[in-house]
Amino acid sequence: MTKTRAIIYSAKPKFLQKAIQFNLKIPDGLDENYTSQISIFIPKLTRMYTTPCIMLNVANGRGSTLIRCKNPNELINALESLISILRSDIWLDIFDRMNRIGLHVDLTKQLTTLDDKIFDYR
């Protein structure tokens, strides 16, 4: 038995009043029982925060990440960069190759001549 010491901090969730919000639910790619949610919103101004910003929240059942951008164009540019990478030939080719290898492994139940970059043998 291994003993581990840890310091655990509790964070009080903070609710932000929103001027406008949009939510998008995305089904999990591997398990249909799970979903993720992406939200974009513009929080209302407060005494502490008098400059508007736009926020992107990505959440699932285990946690969430909140990204704050100065303006909508900054968020648009970041998301468009991600989209252009996902649409690139190398990403689409690797995904297609992994899909074919996965189908082959499912059908034959054999792990023969698989590339270490694509398949984790653990």
C-alpha positions in Angstrom: 0.0 0.0 0.0 1.3 3.4 -0.9 0.7 6.4 1.3 0.3 9.8 -0.4 0.1 13.2 1.2 -1.8 16.0 -0.5 -3.0 19.5 0.2 -6.5 20.0 -1.2 -8.0 23.4 -1.8 -11.7 23.9 -2.2 -12.7 26.5 -4.7 -16.1 28.2 -4.4 -17.8 28.2 -7.8 -18.4 31.7 -9.1 -21.6 32.5 -11.1 -21.2 35.2 -13.7 -24.2 37.2 -14.8 -24.4 37.1 -18.5 -25.5 39.8 -21.0 -25.9 37.1 -23.7 -25.1 33.4 -23.9 -25.2 30.4 -26.3 -24.7 26.8 -25.3 -23.9 23.9 -27.6 -24.1 20.2 -26.4 -21.7 17.8 -28.1 -22.1 14.0 -27.7 -19.1 12.1 -26.6 -17.2 10.5 -29.5 -16.7 7.1 -27.7 -19.5 6.8 -25.1 -23.0 7.9 -26.0 -23.8 8.2 -22.2 -21.7 11.3 -21.9 -21.8 14.8 -23.4 -19.7 17.9 -23.4 -20.9 21.5 -23.5 -19.4 24.5 -25.1 -20.7 27.9 -24.0 -19.9 31.4 -25.3 -21.0 34.4 -23.4 -20.4 38.1 -22.6 -20.5 38.7 -18.9 -22.3 41.8 -17.5 -20.0 44.6 -16.4 -19.3 44.9 -12.7 -17.6 47.5 -10.5 -14.4 45.4 -10.7 -14.6 44.6 -14.4 -15.7 47.7 -16.4 -14.2 46.5 -19.7 -16.3 44.0 -21.7 -14.8 40.7 -22.7 -16.1 37.4 -24.3 -15.7 34.1 -22.6 -15.6 30.5 -23.9 -16.4 27.7 -21.4 -15.7 24.0 -22.3 -17.2 21.6 -19.8 -18.0 17.9 -19.3 -19.0 16.0 -16.2 -15.6 16.1 -14.6 -14.5 19.7 -15.0 -14.5 22.9 -17.1 -12.2 25.4 -18.6 -13.0 29.1 -19.0 -11.2 31.1 -21.6 -11.4 34.9 -21.6 -10.7 37.0 -24.7 -10.6 40.8 -25.1 -13.0 40.8 -27.9 -15.0 38.5 -30.2 -12.4 38.8 -33.0 -9.7 37.4 -30.8 -11.8 34.4 -30.0 -12.8 34.0 -33.6 -9.2 34.0 -34.7 -8.2 31.4 -32.2 -11.1 29.1 -33.1 -10.5 29.6 -36.9 -6.8 28.6 -36.3 -8.0 25.4 -34.6 -10.5 24.7 -37.5 -7.8 25.2 -40.2 -5.5 22.8 -38.4 -8.3 20.2 -38.1 -9.1 20.6 -41.8 -5.4 20.2 -42.9 -4.4 17.2 -44.9 -2.1 15.8 -42.3 -4.7 15.7 -39.6 -7.4 14.2 -41.9 -4.9 11.6 -43.2 -3.8 10.5 -39.8 -7.4 10.3 -38.6 -8.4 8.3 -41.6 -5.4 6.0 -41.2 -6.1 5.5 -37.5 -9.7 4.7 -38.4 -8.7 2.0 -40.9 -6.2 0.5 -38.4 -8.8 0.5 -35.7 -11.3 -1.3 -37.9 -8.6 -3.8 -38.9 -7.8 -4.5 -35.2 -11.5 -4.9 -34.4 -12.0 -7.4 -37.2 -8.8 -9.5 -36.9 -8.1 -9.0 -33.1 -4.4 -8.8 -34.1 -1.9 -6.0 -33.4 0.4 -6.6 -36.3 2.8 -4.0 -37.8 1.2 -1.0 -36.1 3.0 2.3 -36.0 4.0 3.5 -32.5 2.9 7.0 -33.4 -0.7 5.8 -33.9 -1.2 2.8 -31.5 -0.4 2.7 -27.8 0.5 -0.8 -26.8 -0.1 -0.4 -23.1 
